Amino acid sequence: MKRSFFGFIKPRLTYEAIADTQAEPAYVQVSEKIRLLLDQPAEHAAEIVLSVGDHVKSGQRIQTADDAGEYELSSKSGNITDIVPYLGMMQKRMTAVTIAVDPESAQTPDETFKQESPAPTLESAARFLQGLPGKPDFSPFFDPGKLIKAIVVLGVERDLMAVTNQYFIKTGIESIKTGIDVLRKITGIHNVVLAVPEHLVQVAGASGAGVKTVDSEYPASHPQLIVRHILADEMKSGDLSAPADVAFFSAEAVSAMGAAFNTGQLPLNKLLTFISKDGNKRLACAPIGTPLKDILEAFNETVQDADRIIFGGPMTGTAVYSIDEPVQPDTDMIMIQDRSQIPESADIACINCGECVRVCPVNVPVNILVRLLEAEKYEAAASEAELDACIECGLCTYVCESRIPIFQHIKLAKHTLERMKAEESNA
């Protein structure tokens, strides 16, 4: 996103509101294969549960080892053609599993979830549902160091221009209500809050949850800001021996959970907002693992040299470099930018204008932080410039007069510190 002027008033960026006449999502057919990215490295071939040539069914768990906590769900039936190491962002070590789709058995579901989970439990949810669209995270409920006092269902977007979660509030409030009932039953937590934009409050009232409105100004829908500004009074109430925590789920994830326990079948199609180079916005529904090239073909979009492909929104999205990049369970948005519309970056030193400090929603001293990050003094950035307090909204990069990629510096610094701590722990 471009910002063409120097201003003394911080820019007001607002979330997109879903249109009353929003068209139905276009379903994207998988042409040949899907690709699943497992959030664990495959250290040894013997540890892989499945092998090249094995047949898998839709809804089957795909994981690197029997005791691996992380897994993905195959959205189509077919044969495994490839299991290879994969380097994600910041050289994150992962495993890529490619499945050639078998058209004749593409609708044959795996029955394991239906057989083992006649009634919802937290254990069954963690075992089978974390690969659903929206990527629900149940790990906070198993963490003895956390005291979960409330569950927040996000009917708002993580970034600008998307309308993915709003679509579920607008068209699928009954399935969300079922999912909320499931969450209450398996967690024992009855304080469930549905956070929505103001224009969807009336629809959200049918969810059976408490409804809270989120301001339209970015980044008001960030989980930490929701806790600070919307749930502050609720989190202070009660006699607690330890700080209370909040568990967050997207509206899409809760809707998928309700459908899974209602039908015994796992929903495996991901809804996402697709923005083409001309700025046209459409909703797409694609099986998890669908390569980007199939989505481009469905919308008659082409990508040329120096165009930019972004998974995520304009403020916090990640550029990818291949049209084989797959749709993942948490892919809410895909943007294609024409090379003529890409903002220029620069290698100019910070001029200390203070724009980043004024715009920061959590009052991080960004002007000091960026100097430490550019010098790769990451530990000093954490101890002296509040690196860990950053919520990674990207506003500092948006307003930077020197066009410094501050957001990317912050992401790199946090990743490097996490890796250093992991290495120290292993040693």
N, C-alpha and C positions, 0 to 999 in steps of 0.2 A: 504494500500500500504506500502511496506517495503522500508526502506532506510538503507543500510547496512554499510555506511561509514561516517566518519566525513569529511566535506569539507569546504574549505575556499571560494569556489565559489558557489553561490546559485544554487540549482538544476534547470534545465530547463525542466519543464513539459509541454507537448504540447497536444493540443486538437486532437482528432481523426478526420481524413478526410474521408468522405464517399467514398466508393469504386465506381469506374466507373461501376463495374459489380454487384452492390448491388442487392441482391435477393429481390423479392417482399415480403412484410410483410405476416407473417402467421396469419390467422384469428383464434382467440380463441373463441370457442363456450362456452356459459354459460351453465353449467350442470343443475343447479337447481334454484339458487337464486342470486340476486345481493344485495349489501349492500351500502347504501348511507350514508355518514357522513356529517351531517349538522353542520356548524360552529357556532352553538348557542345551549346553554343548554335548555332543556325542564323543566322549573321550575314547571309548573303545568300541569296535564294531560288535563285540559280544554283548554289550549292554543294551543294544537296540532290541526292543520287544518284537518289532516286525522287521521283515526282510524284503529286499527287492523281489518282486514277483508275487508277494502275498496279496490276496484279495481282501479288501475291506468293504464294509457296508456303511451306508449313510448313518450318522449318529455314533459311529464307533470311536472309542477313545484312541488317540494316537499319542504315544509318549515314548521317551527315550529308554525308560527302564520301568520295571514293575512297581518300584517304590518311588518313582518320580512324582513329586507333588504337582508339577506343571504338565499340562496336556492340552491338546486341541481336539476338536470333534470333526471328523470327516463329514463334509456336507454332501458328498456324493459317493456312490458305490463305484468301485473300480479296482485296478491293480496298481500297486506301488511300483513306480519305474525308477525312482531315484531317492536316495537318502544321503545327503551331503552336509558337511559343515557350512555354516552361513554366518557371515559377519554383518551384524546390524549396525545401527548408528553408534558412533563412538567405539567402533570395533567390538561391539557386544557379540560374544560367541553364542551362536544359536545352531539349531539343526533344521534344515529344510527338507520336507518330505513331499515328493511330487506323486500325484495319483492320476493315472490315465482314466478318465471317466468312461464307464461301460454304459452305453445308452440303454441296453436291455435291462440292466439291473439298477439303474440310477435311482429308482424309487424304493429299492429294497432296504428297509430300515433295520438297524441293529436293535434287538429286543432286550438287551441287557438292562437298560434303565427301567423299562417297563416291568421286567421280572423281579429286579432287586429293590424297587422302590414303590411298593403299593401305597405307601403313605409317606408324606414328606417329613424328612428329618434333616437336621443340619449336616450330618455326615453324608447323607445321600446327595444333598445339594452341592457340597464341596466336591464330591467324587464325580458328579456327572454334569453340573450346570455351569462351571466356571468358563467353559468354552462357548457358551451361548452368545448370541448377538448382544452387544453391550458389555460383555466380559464382566459379569458380576464377581465381586471379590468377597469371599467369605472368611479370609484369613484373620480379620480383626476379631472375629468371634472365638477363635481358637488361641488367641494371644493372651496369656495370663497377665501380661503387663497392661492390658487395656480394660477399661471399664466402659462398655458401650451402654450409653443411656438413651440414645435416640437413633432412629434410622431416618435418613433423608433420601427421598426419591427425587431425582433431578429431572424436572420437566422443562428445563432450560438448557441452553447450548453452552458448550465449553469455549467456543470461539465465535467470532463474527461471521455473519452471512449464512450460517447453517440453520436449518429448521427441522432437523431429524427428530429430536426428542419432542418438540412441539407437535409433530404429526401424530405421535402416539397418544399424547394428551387429547388432541382434537378428535381423533377417530377411534381410539381403542381404550377408552377409560374403563370399560367393563373388564377387559383383560388385566389392566393395571390394578383394579380393585381386587381381582382374584390373586394376583401376585403379591399384593400387600398382605392379604389374609395368610398366604403361605409364609411370608417373612415373619409375621407375628407368631405363627404357630411353631416354626422351627427354631426361632431365636428366643421366644419368650418375652420379647420386647414389644410393648404395645404402643409406645410413643413413636408413631410414624408420621413424618411430615412430608407433604408433597409441595415442593418449591416450583412455582410456575410464574410466567410473566402475567402482568395484570390482566391482559385481554383474554386469558384462559382460566380465570378464577372460577367463573360460573360452571364451566365444564368440569373442572377439577373437583368441585364439591361432591360429585357422585362417587369419588374414589373411596370414601370411608376413612380417609386420613385427614389429619389437620392440614389446612392449606395456608401456605405463606407466599406472599408475593415478592418477587425479586425485581429490583430496579432495572430499567432498560439500559442503563449506562454501563459499558464495559469497564472493568471485569467483575461486575457485581455478582455474577453467577458462580464465581470461583468458590469451591467448598470452604476454604478458610474464611472468606469474607461472609459467606452465608452464616457460618457459626458465629462470627463476630457481630454481625449487624442484625441478624434475624433470630438466632437461637440463643442469644446471650442470656436473656432472663431465664429461659428454661434450663440452661446448663448450670446456672447458679443455684437453682432451687434444690432443696433436699439436703440431707446430712450425708455428705460423701466423705469417705475416708481416703479417696484417691481422686485425682482429676478425672472428669468424665470425658468420654470420647464419643464421636459420632461416626456411624457407618454410612457410606454413600453408595447409592445405586442409581443408574440411569433409568429413565422411564422405559426405554426399550428393554433393558435387562429384566426389569420387574414384570413387564408384559410377557416376555419370553418364559420366565419362570412359571407364571400362572398357566400359560398354555402347556408347558411341559407336564406339570402335575395334573392338569385337567384331562389331557389326552393320552398321556403315557408316551408321547413322541416328542423328540427334541426339535424345536424350531431352529433352522440352520441357515436362514436367509437373512443377510444383513441389509438394513436400510441405511442409505447414505445420501447426502446432498452433493450433487455433481454440478460444478460451475465450469462452463466451457470458456474458451478464449474470448468470445464475444460478450461475456458477462451473463449469459443466460443461465438461469438456475433451475435445475430439475431434480426430482427425487428418483433414485434408482434402488432396486431391490436385487441383490446378487448373492448367490451362495458364498459362504465363507470360503476363502481360498481362490476366488475368481481372479485371474490375472487382469491387470489394468487394460490390456489390449482388447479384451472382450467388451469392457465398458466403453472404451473409445469407439469401437465398431458399432455398438448399440446406439450411440448418439451421433454417429457420423462425424466424429472429431478426429482431427489429425494433429500430430506432434512433429514439429520441425526442429532442426538443429538450433540450439540456444533457447528454445522454449523451456518453460519450467513446469515440472509436475510436482504438486504439493499434496501430500497426504495430511489433512488437517486444515485448519483455517489460516487466514492471512496473518494473524498475530503469533500463533504458536505452532503452525504446521511445520512439517519436515519435507525438504526436497528429496525426491528419489530420482534414480538415474536409469530406470529400466521400465519398459511397458509390460514386463513380466512380473512386476511387483504385485503381490496378491492383496486382496481385501482381507483384512483381519477382523476379529470380533469387535474391536473397538474403533474401527475406521468409520467415523461419522461424516467425513467430508473429503472430497477430492477436488482440487482446483487445477486448472490448466491455465498458465499465464503465457501470453504471447511475448516474445523476446523484447518487443518494443515497449511493453508495459512493466518490465521488471525494474524496480528501483535500483539505482546504482549504490554500491557500497564503496567505501574509501578506506585508506590507511592513514588517516589524519589523526594527529593527537587530540585528545580531549581539550576543548577550549574553556572548560569550566563555566559554561553558560548557565548551568543549574536547571535546565529544562527537565532532565531526567529525575532530579530530586523533587521538583514540584509535582510531577505527574505520578510518582510512585504511590500506589495505594496503601503500602505498608511502611512507608517512611524509611526505606533503606537509603543510606548515603551513597547513592549510585556513583557520584563523581569520584569518590574515594575508592569505591569497590572496583570500578573499571580500570583504574591505574594498577591496582594490585593484580587483577586478572591478566592484564596485558603483560605484566612482568612474570606471570605464572607463579605468583606467590599465593597459592590457593589456601594454605593453612592460615596465613595472615588475613586473607579475605574473610575466612570463616570466623576468626577470633576478633578481628578489629573492624570489619565493615559489614557484619550481619549478612553474610552470604546465605546462610541457612534460612533466614527470614524471607528471602525472595520467593514469591509465589509463581514466578515465571509467566507473567502475563504478556510480556513483550512490549509494554508501553514505552519503556526507556529507549528501546531501539527505534520505535516509531518516531519519537520526537528528537532523536539525536541530531544536532546540527552538523556534527563531524561525520555522520553516517557510520559510526562504529557499530559493528554487529554485537552489541552488548548481550543480547539474549543468548546468542551462540556461545559467547565467552562464559556465561553463567552455567549453561548446560554442561560445557566441557569441564569446568571447574568442579561442579558437583559430582560428575561421573568420575573424575580423576580421584577425588577424595574418597569416594566409596570404594574404588578399586584399591587404593592405598590401605584403607582400613581392613579390607578383606585379606589382602596379602599379609598384613601384620598379624591378623587373627590366625591365618593358616600357619604362619611361621612360629 
